[in-house]
């Protein structure tokens, strides 16, 4: 059985192109997990008729709001609306536990101390580390994107497939190791040909494409500049609601 990937949110922090913030659903049949969970993730799940209770694990690449701040809403929905009973595992870089707790208290005071009817486990994975989480194997790689904690690229092995995900970063050789041989690389591509610190651009990705050695490349997290140039690119790109199979 293949894996189905749904881009619940394919946008940047600023809603460029009217897109929702980063949230990528991976369905491997027996289990579903998220790659990042931006602030608009609950909206996206309702829009695309995704049942949050079927999601067992949330992997977070880095601790910017458009990548992790949907978690307080996810937990509150699980408690009050979806009536979750199954355990939830959240995995992210060093510092994620305290950042999630802080965000919950800022957004919904007292919510981090509320007793739930389901177990929430927050696991911290150091950049360069790996772990077995539920039915998945996750490896993180250090990247260059300051977020108050180490930002990471992720490589997830699920149901015999490998999904690589850059998170947000400027070019780093660690991306070669993270992506090599993957069935798909989901890559941030903020600009078309403008090189800026801490973000990738299309021209840089194409310069390194042979080194990445991926079977399939799909671009996401695009600014207005990149969106205006999608008719000039030679690879796939994400839209909100786009579904692909690997």
N, C-alpha and C positions, 0 to 999 in steps of 0.2 A: 504494500500500500504506500502511495506517495504522501507527501506532506503538502498541506494547503497553507498558504501565507496570505493573510488579508491585511492590507494597509488601512487600518482604522483611522490613522492620522499620518499625513505625509508632509506636513508643513514645518515651518521654522517657528521661532519664538514669537514672531510678529504677525502671524496669520497671512503671510504673503500668498497672493492668489486666492484668498478666501479659504485656505486649507486649515484643517485641524492640526493640533500639535502632535508630535511624534508618539505613535502607538502602533505596534506591529503585532498582530495575532498569528501565532503558529499553531496549527492543528495537526497533530500526528496520529489522530485516530483515538488512541486510548487516553490522550492527555492534551491539554491546551495550555500554552504559556504566552506571555507577552514579552516583547523586547521594548523596553521603555514604556512609560505611562505618563504622558504629558497632562496638563491641566484639563484639557477637553476630552479626556479618554472616556468618561462616563457618557458624555453626549454622543460620542462616536459609537459606543456599544449599543445605545438605544437606537440610534439612527440605522445601524446595520444589523439590528436584531441579534446581537450577541448576548448570551447569558453569562453574566460575570461569574456565577457559581461554578461554571464549567472550567474556569481558569484556575489552575493549581499553583502556578508559579509566575512571578514577575521578575524579570531580569532588568536591572538598571545599569546603563553604561556610565552615566556621570550625574552629578548632583546639581544640574541646572533645572529651573522650574519647568521648562517645556519638555523635560525628559522624566522627571520623577514626581511632580507635584499633583498628579492625579491620584496618587496613593491614598491620601486622606479621604478623598471622595469615594474611592473604591471600598475602603474599609467601612466608612459610614453607610454606604449603600448595602454592603454585605450584612451589616448589623440590623439596619432599620427597614430596608426595602426587599432585598433579595433573600433575607433570612438564611444566611449561609450557616452550614454546620460543618462542612469539610475544612480541613486545615488549609491555610494559605502560607506559602513560602515566598519571601521577598529576598532577592539576592542582589547585592550591589557592591560598590567600592568601599574601602575603609571610610568610616564616617557616616554611612547611610542610616544606621539605626538612630543615632541622635538627631540627624537631619529630618528624618521622617517624624520622629516624636515631636520635634520643635515645630514642624509644619502643621501637624495635627493640632497642637495647642494654639498656634497663631490663627488658624482658620476656624477651628471649632474648639474653644477652650473647654478643657476637661475630657476631651474625646480620647486622649492617649491613655487615660487612666480608667476608662470605662471597661468593665468586664464584658467580654463577648462570649457568644455561644460557639465560637470556633477558635482554633489556635492560630495565632499569627507568629511565624518564626522569621526573624530578620537575620540573614547571614551576610557577613562581610567577607569579601574575597579580595585579597591584595592583588595589585597589578602584577601580572606574571604568574599568578596562582591558578589552580584548577581544582574542581571538586565534582563529586557526583551528587546531583540534586534530583530527587525523585527518580524518574526514568531517564534523566538527561546527564550528559557530561559537559561541563562548562569550563572554559579556559578564558582568562582575561589577559589583556596585553596593554602596557602603558602607552598612552598617546599624549599629544600636546594640546590641551584645551583647559585652561584654568577654571576650576569650579569650586574651589575651597576644599577639595579633596582630590585624590588621584583619579583622573578620568581614564576610561578604558575603552578599548575595542573588545568585542566578544566573539567567541567561537563556540557554537553549541552543536553537539552531536546528538541527534534525535532520530530514532527509527531508521538507522542506517544511512542517514543523510547528514551533511555538515552545512551549517548556516554560519556565515561570517558577517559581522556587523561592525562598521567602523565607529559608531557613535559620532561625536563631533571632534574633529582634529585637523590640524594641518598635516602635510605629508610626514610620515614617520616610517622608517624601515620595519618597525614592528608590525605594520599592516601587511607586509609580505608574509610574515610567519602566520599571522592570524588568518589570512585568506587562502594561502597556498592549498590547492587541491579541493577547495570547498565546492559544494554543489551550487551555491549561490553566495555572492557578496552583495550585501545591502550597504550602499555607501552614501554617506553625506556628500552632497555636491552643491555647495552654497553659491558659487559663482561659475560663470562660463570660462572666462580667460583671465580674470582679475585674481592675482595672488594676494591674499590677506593672511595675517597671522591667525592661527588657531582654527582655520577652516580649509576645506578642500575645494578645488575648482576642477572643472571638466578637463581642461588641457593637462593639468598635472596628473590626473588619473590616467588619461590616455598615454602619457609618457611612460607610466609605470605598469601599464596593463599586462605586458608580457611577463613581468616579474611576479605579478599577483597570481597568475596561473589559476584563474577561477573558471568554472564551467559556464557561469552565468553571472552577469552584473546588472544590478538595477539601482538607479539613483533616486535619492530622496532628500528631504530637508533643503529644498531649493528656495533661494531668494527670488524676488521679482526679476533680477538680472538674469538668473539662470532660466527661469520660466519663460522669459522672452526669447530664449535661444534653443528651446527643446527641438525645434525643427532642424537644427544644425548638428544634432548629436547622432551617434551611430549605435547607441545601446538603449536598453529599456529604461523607463523612468516610472516612478510611482505616482498615483493619484489616490485621493481618498476613496476608499471602497474597492480599490483594485485588488483582484484575487489572482494569484498565480499558484502553480503546482510544480513541485520538484520531485 
